[in-house]
Amino acid sequence: MPTVDLNPPAKLLIAGPNAAAVGNLVATLRDQPGWHTTSLITDAPHALLNALASAADGASRIAAVIVACDEQHLDDLEALATLDAGLRPPVIICGTLKSAEANRTALRAGAIDLLPAAPPLAELLVTLRHATQQNGTRGQTADRGRLVTVIGAAGGVGTTFVACTLAHLSAAVGHRRTLIVDLDLVYAPLATALALRPERGLSEALQQLATLDTTAFEGYVTRHPSGLALLSNQEGAFSTQPIDGESFRTLLRLMRQGYQQVFIEGSRWLDAPTTVAIAESDHVLIVLQQSVAQVHNAARLYRLLTQQMGVPAARIVVVLNRHTSRATVQADMAAKAIGCESVVVVPNMYGLALDSMDAAIPLLDLDRSSAVARSLLELGQRLGEYTPTEPESLLRKALGVISRRYA
């Protein structure tokens, strides 16, 4: 009786314009069990896309693609960026990409790792194993927490307040295992807003990245009484070294394995970890206020995200914070100028928000029935953090009248 291979080799495609570079990678992986390797010299436009399309029609799809490229040869990555993320196999890049534009192209192409042009076999095999795990769980959201990145169009627009409140609502109302990450390594405003004093945090977690799993990661977070977990730099810690984007990408995947919901307060300067977070986010929130200058900044940021980084417009939510009907710039005007369909309005109750931040009392605990709390509850529902709450009681409606003193 003929035997049947219950675990056929996974299909691996190694592609690139340089025949020598592709050949070296093929030689490195020669005779490796578990992999059926084919190569492609992409010397014609759309050669890689045509190969992927042909493989998709066969009995088994390509499990991963290794692209051999450099700064001067990004055509294959640009082609991969045009594919829907759900149809694109995991992409591994072997080559040297130093410029910001090349790295943005890699992000748009869905690259899961960036390796040297001639990586050691052990490192390449580890990356391929991660690729097959990602491909095997593609479309299974239960194993992958949702990610929301919050960035401001300018300083002082209330980004920390919005991010912190949404994360607290996810934990306290949605009863989700929720983590919030502060990428400000100098001031760590989220720790202040939650009255927490991390003893270990983000920098230490990145230093121990090679030994971390979801259990060990818990030693680097600080827990709020609500159950919300914070990953932030510890007080007094300071490093002049920026966070490496690829290291943060690895840590981010670990976070999403251990938490149902991850919030990241990113930098409006679009540094490396913020760029990585944006590329992997289910939603990106742009926070601004009602001024011409901030609308201009938000429009510029929106174009950068959609046109240069390839973030789908459907994933971007524009939040008009501290909204008042007395301002010159109104919501419909802001949406038109930015280029989005609509904006989410968070009413101006600055006194209440300031009390929440100064006293380190979450908005939900300070005044759940306020208009600003209701607007952020609705935003959380829109982001899929939790199901709609019960109808508002008469008592809460009455408390809402009291809360107007903060307006």
VOGUGU-106802 format. One record per residue (C-alpha): x, y, z. Coordinates in steps of 0.5 Angstrom, whole numbers, padded with zeros to 4 digits, always signed. Layout:
! residues N
XYZ/...
This chain:
! residues 407
+0000+0000+0000/+0003+0007-0002/+0005+0011+0004/+0002+0018+0005/+0006+0024+0007/+0001+0027+0013/+0006+0033+0013/+0008+0035+0006/+0013+0041+0006/+0011+0048+0006/+0012+0052-0001/+0017+0057+0000/+0019+0062-0006/+0025+0066-0006/+0025+0072-0011/+0029+0078-0013/+0032+0081-0019/+0039+0079-0017/+0041+0072-0019/+0047+0071-0014/+0043+0074-0008/+0037+0069-0010/+0042+0063-0011/+0046+0064-0005/+0039+0064-0001/+0037+0058-0004/+0044+0054-0003/+0043+0056+0005/+0036+0053+0005/+0038+0047+0001/+0036+0040+0004/+0032+0043+0009/+0027+0038+0011/+0020+0041+0012/+0021+0046+0006/+0020+0046-0002/+0024+0051-0004/+0023+0055-0011/+0026+0061-0014/+0024+0067-0018/+0029+0072-0022/+0024+0078-0022/+0027+0081-0029/+0020+0083-0031/+0015+0088-0028/+0010+0084-0024/+0014+0077-0025/+0013+0076-0017/+0005+0078-0017/+0004+0073-0023/+0008+0067-0019/+0004+0068-0013/-0003+0068-0017/-0001+0062-0021/+0001+0059-0014/-0006+0061-0011/-0009+0057-0017/-0006+0050-0015/-0007+0045-0009/-0003+0049-0004/-0001+0056-0003/+0006+0059-0002/+0007+0059+0006/+0012+0064+0005/+0016+0069+0001/+0023+0071+0002/+0025+0077-0002/+0032+0079-0004/+0033+0086-0005/+0037+0093-0003/+0036+0100-0003/+0036+0101-0011/+0031+0095-0012/+0025+0096-0009/+0020+0094-0014/+0018+0087-0011/+0016+0090-0005/+0012+0095-0008/+0009+0090-0012/+0007+0086-0006/+0004+0092-0002/-0001+0092-0008/-0004+0086-0005/-0009+0085+0000/-0006+0083+0007/-0011+0077+0007/-0008+0074+0001/-0001+0076+0001/+0003+0070+0004/+0008+0072+0010/+0014+0076+0007/+0021+0076+0009/+0026+0081+0007/+0034+0079+0006/+0038+0085+0004/+0040+0092+0007/+0035+0097+0008/+0037+0104+0011/+0033+0109+0009/+0026+0111+0012/+0023+0111+0005/+0025+0104+0004/+0023+0101+0011/+0016+0104+0010/+0016+0100+0003/+0018+0094+0007/+0012+0096+0012/+0007+0097+0006/+0009+0090+0003/+0007+0086+0010/+0015+0084+0012/+0015+0080+0018/+0022+0081+0019/+0028+0084+0016/+0035+0080+0015/+0042+0081+0013/+0043+0079+0005/+0046+0073+0007/+0043+0071+0014/+0046+0065+0018/+0042+0059+0017/+0039+0058+0024/+0036+0065+0024/+0033+0064+0018/+0030+0058+0020/+0027+0061+0026/+0024+0067+0022/+0021+0062+0017/+0018+0058+0023/+0015+0064+0025/+0012+0066+0018/+0009+0059+0018/+0005+0060+0025/+0003+0067+0022/+0000+0064+0016/-0003+0058+0020/-0007+0063+0024/-0009+0068+0019/-0016+0070+0020/-0016+0067+0027/-0017+0073+0031/-0018+0069+0038/-0010+0068+0038/-0008+0075+0036/-0011+0081+0040/-0013+0088+0037/-0009+0094+0037/-0010+0101+0037/-0005+0106+0036/-0007+0113+0038/-0003+0119+0036/-0004+0127+0036/-0004+0132+0030/+0000+0137+0035/+0002+0137+0042/-0003+0138+0048/-0009+0136+0044/-0011+0131+0049/-0008+0124+0046/-0006+0121+0053/-0013+0123+0056/-0016+0119+0050/-0012+0113+0050/-0012+0112+0057/-0019+0113+0058/-0021+0108+0052/-0016+0103+0055/-0019+0104+0062/-0026+0103+0059/-0024+0097+0055/-0022+0093+0062/-0027+0096+0066/-0033+0096+0061/-0031+0091+0056/-0028+0086+0061/-0022+0085+0056/-0015+0083+0058/-0012+0090+0056/-0005+0093+0056/-0003+0100+0054/+0004+0102+0052/+0007+0109+0053/+0013+0110+0048/+0015+0117+0051/+0021+0114+0054/+0023+0121+0058/+0016+0123+0061/+0012+0117+0061/+0005+0121+0062/+0001+0115+0062/+0004+0112+0069/+0002+0119+0072/-0005+0119+0069/-0006+0112+0072/-0002+0114+0079/+0003+0108+0077/+0010+0107+0079/+0013+0102+0074/+0019+0098+0077/+0021+0095+0071/+0018+0097+0064/+0019+0098+0056/+0027+0099+0056/+0028+0093+0060/+0023+0088+0056/+0027+0090+0050/+0033+0088+0053/+0031+0081+0055/+0027+0080+0048/+0031+0074+0047/+0028+0070+0053/+0021+0073+0053/+0015+0069+0053/+0008+0071+0055/+0009+0069+0062/+0015+0073+0063/+0013+0079+0060/+0008+0080+0066/+0014+0082+0070/+0015+0088+0066/+0008+0091+0066/+0005+0095+0072/-0002+0093+0074/-0008+0098+0075/-0013+0097+0080/-0018+0096+0074/-0014+0091+0071/-0011+0095+0066/-0004+0093+0065/+0001+0099+0063/+0008+0098+0059/+0012+0104+0060/+0019+0106+0062/+0020+0106+0069/+0021+0113+0073/+0028+0116+0073/+0030+0111+0067/+0033+0115+0061/+0037+0112+0055/+0039+0116+0049/+0038+0110+0045/+0032+0110+0040/+0028+0104+0040/+0029+0099+0034/+0023+0098+0030/+0024+0091+0029/+0025+0089+0036/+0019+0093+0038/+0015+0089+0032/+0017+0082+0036/+0015+0085+0043/+0009+0088+0040/+0007+0081+0037/+0008+0078+0044/+0004+0083+0047/-0002+0081+0042/-0001+0074+0044/-0002+0075+0051/-0008+0081+0051/-0014+0082+0048/-0013+0089+0047/-0007+0093+0046/-0007+0101+0046/-0001+0105+0044/+0000+0112+0045/+0005+0113+0039/+0009+0119+0037/+0007+0125+0032/+0014+0125+0030/+0013+0118+0027/+0019+0114+0030/+0021+0107+0029/+0016+0104+0034/+0010+0108+0032/+0011+0107+0025/+0011+0099+0026/+0005+0100+0031/+0001+0104+0026/+0003+0099+0020/+0000+0093+0025/-0006+0097+0028/-0013+0095+0027/-0015+0102+0028/-0010+0109+0028/-0013+0114+0032/-0011+0122+0030/-0013+0126+0035/-0014+0134+0034/-0017+0140+0036/-0021+0145+0033/-0016+0150+0030/-0014+0151+0023/-0006+0149+0024/-0008+0143+0027/-0013+0141+0022/-0007+0142+0017/-0003+0138+0021/-0008+0132+0021/-0009+0133+0014/-0002+0132+0013/-0001+0126+0017/-0007+0123+0014/-0004+0123+0007/+0002+0120+0010/-0001+0114+0013/-0006+0113+0007/-0001+0115+0001/+0006+0113+0003/+0005+0108+0009/-0001+0104+0005/-0006+0105+0011/-0013+0103+0009/-0017+0109+0010/-0022+0105+0014/-0017+0104+0019/-0016+0111+0021/-0021+0114+0026/-0020+0122+0026/-0022+0124+0033/-0024+0132+0034/-0023+0133+0042/-0025+0138+0046/-0031+0140+0041/-0035+0146+0042/-0040+0149+0037/-0037+0156+0038/-0031+0155+0035/-0029+0157+0027/-0027+0150+0025/-0033+0145+0026/-0033+0138+0025/-0036+0137+0017/-0030+0143+0015/-0025+0139+0019/-0027+0132+0015/-0027+0136+0008/-0020+0139+0009/-0017+0132+0012/-0020+0128+0007/-0024+0123+0011/-0031+0121+0011/-0033+0124+0018/-0030+0125+0025/-0031+0123+0032/-0033+0129+0036/-0031+0129+0044/-0035+0135+0047/-0031+0140+0051/-0031+0138+0058/-0024+0141+0060/-0025+0142+0067/-0027+0134+0068/-0022+0132+0064/-0017+0136+0067/-0019+0133+0074/-0019+0126+0072/-0012+0127+0069/-0009+0131+0075/-0013+0126+0081/-0011+0120+0077/-0018+0118+0077/-0021+0115+0071/-0026+0118+0067/-0031+0112+0068/-0030+0113+0076/-0030+0120+0076/-0037+0122+0072/-0039+0116+0068/-0045+0119+0066/-0042+0126+0063/-0042+0127+0055/-0035+0126+0054/-0035+0119+0058/-0041+0117+0053/-0038+0120+0047/-0031+0115+0049/-0036+0110+0051/-0039+0110+0044/-0032+0111+0040/-0030+0104+0044/-0036+0101+0042/-0034+0103+0035/-0027+0100+0035/-0030+0094+0037/-0027+0094+0045/-0034+0092+0048/-0041+0091+0046/-0046+0097+0047/-0048+0098+0054/-0055+0098+0057/-0059+0104+0056/-0058+0110+0061/-0062+0110+0067/-0065+0116+0070/-0060+0116+0076/-0055+0117+0071/-0059+0122+0067/-0060+0126+0073/-0052+0126+0074/-0051+0128+0067/-0054+0134+0069/-0049+0135+0075/-0043+0134+0070/-0045+0140+0066/-0042+0144+0071/-0035+0142+0068/-0037+0144+0061/
